[in-house]
Amino acid sequence: SDADLSSLATGGLNGTTLVIFNGCETGCTDTIMGNLVDVALSKGAYNAIGWTEIQWTDESAEWMETFFTAASQGLTLEAAMVRADNKVRNLYGNNCSMLSHYTGNVRYKLVNHVIFK
């Protein structure tokens, strides 16, 4: 929960390459707690992804598969997210509410944990 994550010590996620909050509205901002994505970064995670809308199981599974396939092929996290977002929209329609929210280094690649410029 937001409270559990917020209660982590400063640096509690140091060395964490990527945190994905796979659930409905995990990238939305609460007026009191902020949002999980930003809190994860403030606790030391390098990158974090959440969702700004309600997500459905089939859409979520397709997004994750497409995202990790793209990331394993060397795409940046941002490019892998765009590919996954587009794939889900193409399969489930343009009105698909599952839109990802990302914060971190947009050029970060999971392959070998290196930032490529």
C-alpha positions in Angstrom: 0.0 0.0 0.0 1.0 3.7 -0.2 1.5 3.8 3.6 3.7 0.7 3.6 5.9 2.0 0.8 6.1 5.4 2.4 7.2 3.9 5.7 10.3 2.4 4.1 13.5 4.1 5.2 15.1 6.6 2.8 17.1 4.5 0.4 15.0 1.4 1.1 14.8 0.7 -2.6 18.4 1.6 -3.4 19.7 -0.7 -6.2 16.2 -1.6 -7.4 16.3 -1.4 -11.2 12.6 -1.3 -11.9 9.4 -1.4 -9.8 6.1 -2.2 -11.6 2.9 -1.6 -9.7 0.6 -3.9 -11.6 -2.8 -2.8 -10.5 -5.6 -0.4 -11.1 -4.7 3.3 -10.7 -1.3 2.6 -9.2 0.1 5.6 -11.1 -2.5 8.0 -9.8 -1.8 10.6 -7.2 -3.5 10.6 -3.8 -3.8 14.0 -2.1 -2.3 12.7 1.1 0.1 9.8 0.1 1.2 11.0 -3.3 1.6 8.1 -5.8 3.4 4.7 -5.7 5.5 5.5 -8.7 7.0 8.7 -7.3 7.3 7.3 -3.8 9.3 4.3 -5.1 11.7 6.7 -6.8 12.0 8.8 -3.7 13.0 5.6 -1.8 15.8 4.9 -4.3 14.3 2.8 -7.1 15.8 3.7 -10.5 12.6 3.4 -12.4 8.9 2.8 -11.6 5.8 2.1 -13.6 2.1 2.2 -12.6 -1.2 2.7 -14.3 -3.4 5.8 -14.4 -6.7 3.9 -15.0 -8.5 0.7 -14.3 -6.7 -2.3 -15.9 -8.1 -5.7 -16.8 -6.4 -9.0 -16.4 -6.1 -9.9 -20.2 -4.9 -6.4 -21.0 -2.4 -6.4 -18.2 -1.0 -9.8 -19.2 -0.6 -8.7 -22.8 1.0 -5.5 -21.7 3.5 -7.3 -19.4 4.5 -9.8 -22.1 4.9 -7.2 -24.7 6.8 -4.9 -22.4 9.3 -7.5 -21.2 9.8 -8.9 -24.7 10.6 -5.4 -26.0 12.9 -4.6 -23.0 14.8 -7.9 -23.4 15.4 -7.0 -27.0 17.2 -3.9 -25.9 14.6 -1.2 -26.2 14.6 1.6 -23.6 12.0 1.4 -20.9 10.1 4.2 -22.5 10.1 2.6 -25.9 9.1 -0.8 -24.4 6.2 0.9 -22.6 5.1 2.7 -25.8 5.2 -0.7 -27.7 3.2 -2.4 -24.9 0.6 0.5 -24.7 0.2 0.4 -28.5 -0.2 -3.4 -28.6 -2.9 -3.3 -26.0 -4.7 -0.5 -27.7 -4.6 -2.4 -31.0 -5.9 -5.5 -29.5 -8.6 -4.0 -27.2 -9.5 -0.8 -28.9 -8.4 2.8 -28.8 -10.7 3.4 -25.8 -8.7 1.0 -23.7 -8.3 2.6 -20.4 -5.0 0.9 -19.5 -2.4 3.7 -19.9 1.0 3.3 -18.3 2.6 6.1 -16.2 6.4 6.0 -16.0 9.0 7.9 -14.0 12.7 7.4 -14.2 15.4 7.6 -16.8 13.6 7.3 -20.2 16.8 6.0 -21.8 17.3 3.2 -19.3 17.6 -0.3 -20.8 17.1 -3.5 -18.7 19.6 -5.4 -20.9 22.8 -5.5 -18.9 21.4 -2.8 -16.6 23.1 0.0 -18.6 21.9 3.5 -19.5 22.4 4.0 -23.2 22.6 7.6 -24.6 
